Amino acid sequence: MPIFSIITVCYNVKEKLEYTVDSVLNQHFKMFEYIIVDGDSQDGTKQLLEKLQSNDKIKIICEPDKGLYDAMNKGVLASNGRYIIFMNAGDIFDDENVLVKISGLCREVPRVYYGVSKAVYPNGRIRSNRIFIRKHKNILYDVFDGKMPNHQAIIASRECFENNFFSLKYPIGADFGWFAECIKKEIRVEPIDLCIARFEVGGRSSRPTSRMNMLEEHESILYSKFPFRYRWYRFWNPR
């Protein structure tokens, strides 16, 4: 069984995918599997995937899907690793020793571990303080404030996905719903002092036009999972 399952979902982003594939395959720690879930791309991605099929570390799923989170669920279902890491097409590990370092820090299950991720802007500027910062002693209240670690910085044991997949009901906030369910199940969330990945700024949930929809989805998720406690928290902590 591999220690890590690294999952990349993609659609019509061949050049970005090549960048991420190189970063994953160049990791010095080799006890991982790499799962690429492509939504039936038409931009030459399939030709790239055909070249990668001979690599026994790579599993390829290439078929139409119902969007980002459907593809992520397919990746989880195809995985066998003890821990799962999502890397979007265009994301890269911070250096070639990240998995070596993680393997020495992440040893307990069930756990959600998280580190730092660096945001890379279109002008090349890098901001390295993109980390989930706890405000409360009880992490539940950080979640009630709509906070979670960047998914590129999360290393989640596979137990975190038992009866807890990404809901297609939430096209922007399904990852937040997954994290909230982990908290509801009282899965321990632990920080690690390590930069995990660099990611490109500009994903759908980071766009200003999507922010209101994302907040609405977060509200719906929290009222659904914590109907009484969230109402109580909002009464005493109005936005």
VOPAGU-2260 file (C-alpha; in pm, 1 decimal, decimal comma):
REM VOPAGU-2260
SITE   aa  ch    i         X         Y         Z
SITE  MET   A    0       0,0       0,0       0,0
SITE  PRO   A    1     140,1     343,0     -89,2
SITE  ILE   A    2     179,5     597,6     190,2
SITE  PHE   A    3      40,2     884,3     -17,4
SITE  SER   A    4    -223,2     909,7    -288,4
SITE  ILE   A    5    -173,1    1233,2    -481,7
SITE  ILE   A    6    -477,0    1330,0    -687,6
SITE  THR   A    7    -490,0    1581,1    -971,1
SITE  VAL   A    8    -815,7    1661,7   -1149,1
SITE  CYS   A    9    -803,4    1846,1   -1478,8
SITE  TYR   A   10    -992,8    1954,8   -1786,2
SITE  ASN   A   11    -838,8    2123,1   -2090,6
SITE  VAL   A   12    -526,6    2246,7   -1907,4
SITE  LYS   A   13    -251,3    2042,1   -2074,0
SITE  GLU   A   14      36,6    2280,8   -2009,1
SITE  LYS   A   15     -53,2    2328,9   -1643,4
SITE  LEU   A   16     -93,3    1953,8   -1599,1
SITE  GLU   A   17     257,7    1891,1   -1733,2
SITE  TYR   A   18     393,9    2133,2   -1472,3
SITE  THR   A   19     220,2    1945,8   -1188,7
SITE  VAL   A   20     310,9    1599,0   -1319,3
SITE  ASP   A   21     680,6    1692,1   -1326,1
SITE  SER   A   22     661,2    1821,5    -968,7
SITE  VAL   A   23     496,6    1503,4    -840,8
SITE  LEU   A   24     722,8    1257,6   -1023,9
SITE  ASN   A   25    1036,1    1446,4    -911,2
SITE  GLN   A   26     961,0    1386,6    -544,0
SITE  HIS   A   27    1246,2    1194,9    -377,3
SITE  PHE   A   28    1006,9     995,5    -158,0
SITE  LYS   A   29     867,3     728,2    -387,9
SITE  MET   A   30     606,2     548,7    -175,8
SITE  PHE   A   31     316,1     720,6    -348,1
SITE  GLU   A   32      64,5     667,3    -623,0
SITE  TYR   A   33     -43,5     944,8    -856,8
SITE  ILE   A   34    -402,6     956,1    -977,2
SITE  ILE   A   35    -495,6    1188,0   -1263,6
SITE  VAL   A   36    -866,9    1237,2   -1327,0
SITE  ASP   A   37    -935,4    1406,5   -1660,2
SITE  GLY   A   38   -1283,1    1515,0   -1763,6
SITE  ASP   A   39   -1244,1    1404,1   -2127,4
SITE  SER   A   40   -1026,7    1699,0   -2233,9
SITE  GLN   A   41   -1004,3    1804,0   -2598,8
SITE  ASP   A   42    -685,1    2013,5   -2591,4
SITE  GLY   A   43    -417,1    1746,9   -2624,1
SITE  THR   A   44    -432,4    1633,6   -2260,8
SITE  LYS   A   45    -531,1    1282,2   -2372,1
SITE  GLN   A   46    -212,3    1251,6   -2576,0
SITE  LEU   A   47      -9,7    1351,1   -2269,3
SITE  LEU   A   48    -194,0    1094,4   -2058,3
SITE  GLU   A   49    -123,7     822,4   -2315,0
SITE  LYS   A   50     248,9     890,0   -2271,6
SITE  LEU   A   51     213,5     862,2   -1893,1
SITE  GLN   A   52      29,5     529,9   -1895,5
SITE  SER   A   53     352,8     330,8   -1892,9
SITE  ASN   A   54     450,3     476,6   -1554,6
SITE  ASP   A   55     338,0     225,5   -1292,5
SITE  LYS   A   56     298,7     499,1   -1030,8
SITE  ILE   A   57      24,7     669,1   -1230,9
SITE  LYS   A   58    -342,6     579,4   -1253,1
SITE  ILE   A   59    -542,5     758,6   -1518,8
SITE  ILE   A   60    -917,0     813,3   -1531,3
SITE  CYS   A   61   -1033,5     987,7   -1847,9
SITE  GLU   A   62   -1408,4    1027,8   -1890,6
SITE  PRO   A   63   -1676,8    1296,6   -1872,1
SITE  ASP   A   64   -1768,1    1404,4   -1521,1
SITE  LYS   A   65   -2011,0    1631,2   -1340,2
SITE  GLY   A   66   -1751,2    1888,4   -1247,1
SITE  LEU   A   67   -1454,9    1942,6   -1016,8
SITE  TYR   A   68   -1588,4    1768,9    -707,4
SITE  ASP   A   69   -1722,9    1469,1    -898,2
SITE  ALA   A   70   -1372,4    1424,0   -1039,6
SITE  MET   A   71   -1219,0    1457,4    -691,7
SITE  ASN   A   72   -1455,2    1189,0    -560,9
SITE  LYS   A   73   -1348,5     958,4    -843,9
SITE  GLY   A   74    -988,2    1012,2    -743,2
SITE  VAL   A   75   -1059,9     923,8    -380,5
SITE  LEU   A   76   -1246,4     607,7    -481,8
SITE  ALA   A   77    -951,7     498,7    -698,5
SITE  SER   A   78    -693,5     565,6    -426,5
SITE  ASN   A   79    -518,3     320,0    -195,7
SITE  GLY   A   80    -282,7     543,0       2,3
SITE  ARG   A   81    -283,2     597,9     374,8
SITE  TYR   A   82    -299,2     974,2     319,2
SITE  ILE   A   83    -460,1    1172,8      38,0
SITE  ILE   A   84    -326,1    1497,3    -110,1
SITE  PHE   A   85    -501,0    1702,7    -379,8
SITE  MET   A   86    -289,0    1900,8    -626,2
SITE  ASN   A   87    -474,6    2097,3    -892,8
SITE  ALA   A   88    -329,9    2118,8   -1242,9
SITE  GLY   A   89     -80,1    2404,3   -1215,2
SITE  ASP   A   90       0,9    2341,6    -848,3
SITE  ILE   A   91     346,0    2215,9    -751,4
SITE  PHE   A   92     513,0    2087,8    -438,0
SITE  ASP   A   93     731,8    2351,5    -274,1
SITE  ASP   A   94    1043,2    2139,4    -330,2
SITE  GLU   A   95    1147,3    1784,8    -417,2
SITE  ASN   A   96    1165,4    1674,7     -52,1
SITE  VAL   A   97     813,8    1765,6      59,9
SITE  LEU   A   98     692,9    1404,8      74,1
SITE  VAL   A   99    1010,1    1302,4     260,0
SITE  LYS   A  100     937,2    1565,5     522,9
SITE  ILE   A  101     566,3    1486,2     544,3
SITE  SER   A  102     638,1    1115,3     589,6
SITE  GLY   A  103     824,2    1197,8     910,2
SITE  LEU   A  104     554,2    1428,9    1044,7
SITE  CYS   A  105     226,5    1260,0     956,4
SITE  ARG   A  106     200,5     932,8    1143,0
SITE  GLU   A  107    -138,8     920,4    1313,3
SITE  VAL   A  108    -487,4     836,5    1183,4
SITE  PRO   A  109    -751,7     955,4    1158,0
SITE  ARG   A  110    -605,6    1302,0    1111,7
SITE  VAL   A  111    -626,5    1611,3     896,8
SITE  TYR   A  112    -277,5    1760,4     884,0
SITE  TYR   A  113    -216,4    2099,1     726,9
SITE  GLY   A  114      85,0    2311,7     647,4
SITE  VAL   A  115     160,2    2631,9     457,7
SITE  SER   A  116      87,9    2692,1      90,4
SITE  LYS   A  117     231,2    2974,8    -119,5
SITE  ALA   A  118       1,9    3177,4    -343,3
SITE  VAL   A  119     151,4    3261,6    -683,8
SITE  TYR   A  120      -1,7    3563,3    -858,2
SITE  PRO   A  121     -20,1    3623,4   -1237,5
SITE  ASN   A  122     258,5    3882,7   -1213,5
SITE  GLY   A  123     488,4    3623,8   -1053,4
SITE  ARG   A  124     462,2    3762,4    -700,6
SITE  ILE   A  125     452,7    3495,8    -430,2
SITE  ARG   A  126     277,6    3538,2     -98,9
SITE  SER   A  127     376,6    3275,8     155,7
SITE  ASN   A  128     139,5    3350,3     440,8
SITE  ARG   A  129    -155,4    3158,9     299,3
SITE  ILE   A  130    -207,9    2941,6     605,3
SITE  PHE   A  131    -510,7    2854,3     811,4
SITE  ILE   A  132    -469,2    3055,6    1132,7
SITE  ARG   A  133    -663,8    2946,5    1436,2
SITE  LYS   A  134    -851,3    3221,8    1618,6
SITE  HIS   A  135   -1033,4    3000,2    1867,9
SITE  LYS   A  136    -925,7    2721,6    2100,9
SITE  ASN   A  137   -1214,7    2517,5    1966,5
SITE  ILE   A  138   -1164,0    2464,3    1592,5
SITE  LEU   A  139   -1540,5    2433,9    1548,1
SITE  TYR   A  140   -1570,7    2810,3    1587,4
SITE  ASP   A  141   -1307,0    2871,6    1320,6
SITE  VAL   A  142   -1523,3    2662,9    1089,5
SITE  PHE   A  143   -1827,1    2866,3    1196,3
SITE  ASP   A  144   -1632,2    3170,8    1074,3
SITE  GLY   A  145   -1597,1    3001,0     735,6
SITE  LYS   A  146   -1229,6    2913,6     773,8
SITE  MET   A  147   -1039,8    2606,5     656,0
SITE  PRO   A  148    -683,9    2534,9     535,0
SITE  ASN   A  149    -607,1    2565,1     164,1
SITE  HIS   A  150    -669,3    2222,7      17,1
SITE  GLN   A  151    -320,6    2211,4    -140,8
SITE  ALA   A  152    -177,5    2225,8     211,5
SITE  ILE   A  153    -393,5    1943,1     350,1
SITE  ILE   A  154    -275,8    1586,8     405,8
SITE  ALA   A  155    -582,0    1385,0     510,0
SITE  SER   A  156    -583,1    1024,5     622,5
SITE  ARG   A  157    -820,1     813,7     418,0
SITE  GLU   A  158   -1047,6     764,2     719,9
SITE  CYS   A  159   -1148,6    1128,0     669,7
SITE  PHE   A  160   -1330,6    1022,2     351,8
SITE  GLU   A  161   -1534,4     739,3     503,2
SITE  ASN   A  162   -1897,9     834,2     434,0
SITE  ASN   A  163   -1768,5    1183,3     362,8
SITE  PHE   A  164   -1723,7    1263,8      -3,7
SITE  PHE   A  165   -1750,4    1601,3    -174,1
SITE  SER   A  166   -2116,5    1691,2    -216,6
SITE  LEU   A  167   -2214,8    1787,4    -570,7
SITE  LYS   A  168   -2486,7    2001,9    -414,8
SITE  TYR   A  169   -2221,4    2268,5    -351,0
SITE  PRO   A  170   -2037,0    2361,2    -674,7
SITE  ILE   A  171   -1797,3    2602,3    -497,2
SITE  GLY   A  172   -1791,2    2500,5    -130,7
SITE  ALA   A  173   -1793,5    2119,4    -130,3
SITE  ASP   A  174   -1438,4    2109,0      10,0
SITE  PHE   A  175   -1555,6    2325,6     300,4
SITE  GLY   A  176   -1845,7    2083,4     350,2
SITE  TRP   A  177   -1600,9    1793,8     363,0
SITE  PHE   A  178   -1385,7    1974,6     620,5
SITE  ALA   A  179   -1688,4    2068,7     831,8
SITE  GLU   A  180   -1793,5    1702,9     837,0
SITE  CYS   A  181   -1445,6    1605,5     958,9
SITE  ILE   A  182   -1489,1    1851,3    1246,7
SITE  LYS   A  183   -1837,9    1718,6    1316,5
SITE  LYS   A  184   -1688,8    1368,7    1341,1
SITE  GLU   A  185   -1428,4    1507,8    1583,4
SITE  ILE   A  186   -1136,0    1411,2    1362,1
SITE  ARG   A  187    -826,0    1578,4    1496,8
SITE  VAL   A  188    -680,7    1864,1    1288,9
SITE  GLU   A  189    -307,8    1925,8    1335,9
SITE  PRO   A  190     -73,4    2189,5    1190,6
SITE  ILE   A  191     270,5    2093,4    1064,6
SITE  ASP   A  192     552,6    2347,0    1026,4
SITE  LEU   A  193     613,3    2290,7     658,0
SITE  CYS   A  194     534,5    2456,9     325,1
SITE  ILE   A  195     355,6    2195,8     118,0
SITE  ALA   A  196     273,2    2353,6    -217,0
SITE  ARG   A  197     257,6    2655,2    -443,7
SITE  PHE   A  198     -71,2    2727,9    -615,2
SITE  GLU   A  199    -187,8    2972,2    -877,6
SITE  VAL   A  200    -426,2    3243,6    -764,6
SITE  GLY   A  201    -736,4    3259,2    -978,8
SITE  GLY   A  202    -940,4    2948,6    -896,9
SITE  ARG   A  203   -1316,2    2972,6    -917,7
SITE  SER   A  204   -1374,1    3014,4    -543,6
SITE  SER   A  205   -1117,5    3298,5    -525,2
SITE  ARG   A  206   -1293,5    3515,9    -782,9
SITE  PRO   A  207   -1482,9    3816,6    -638,2
SITE  THR   A  208   -1792,7    3727,2    -841,1
SITE  SER   A  209   -1805,5    3388,6    -669,8
SITE  ARG   A  210   -1753,5    3507,6    -313,7
SITE  MET   A  211   -2119,9    3570,4    -237,4
SITE  ASN   A  212   -2219,6    3229,9    -372,2
SITE  MET   A  213   -1944,6    3068,7    -167,3
SITE  LEU   A  214   -2061,2    3238,4     152,5
SITE  GLU   A  215   -2416,9    3126,4      85,8
SITE  GLU   A  216   -2299,0    2769,4      38,1
SITE  HIS   A  217   -2097,3    2784,6     360,4
SITE  GLU   A  218   -2403,7    2907,8     549,7
SITE  SER   A  219   -2614,1    2626,3     406,7
SITE  ILE   A  220   -2350,1    2367,9     499,1
SITE  LEU   A  221   -2315,6    2492,3     856,5
SITE  TYR   A  222   -2688,4    2517,5     920,9
SITE  SER   A  223   -2723,7    2163,4     786,4
SITE  LYS   A  224   -2442,2    2004,6     986,3
SITE  PHE   A  225   -2468,2    2208,3    1308,9
SITE  PRO   A  226   -2829,2    2333,3    1316,2
SITE  PHE   A  227   -2842,4    2434,9    1682,6
SITE  ARG   A  228   -2483,8    2523,6    1763,4
SITE  TYR   A  229   -2438,1    2735,6    1452,1
SITE  ARG   A  230   -2757,6    2932,5    1520,0
SITE  TRP   A  231   -2639,6    2990,2    1873,9
SITE  TYR   A  232   -2294,7    3101,9    1752,9
SITE  ARG   A  233   -2442,6    3342,3    1496,4
SITE  PHE   A  234   -2674,7    3491,2    1756,9
SITE  TRP   A  235   -2379,1    3585,4    1975,8
SITE  ASN   A  236   -2137,3    3655,5    1688,4
SITE  PRO   A  237   -2330,4    3827,4    1407,1
SITE  ARG   A  238   -2140,3    3891,4    1084,7
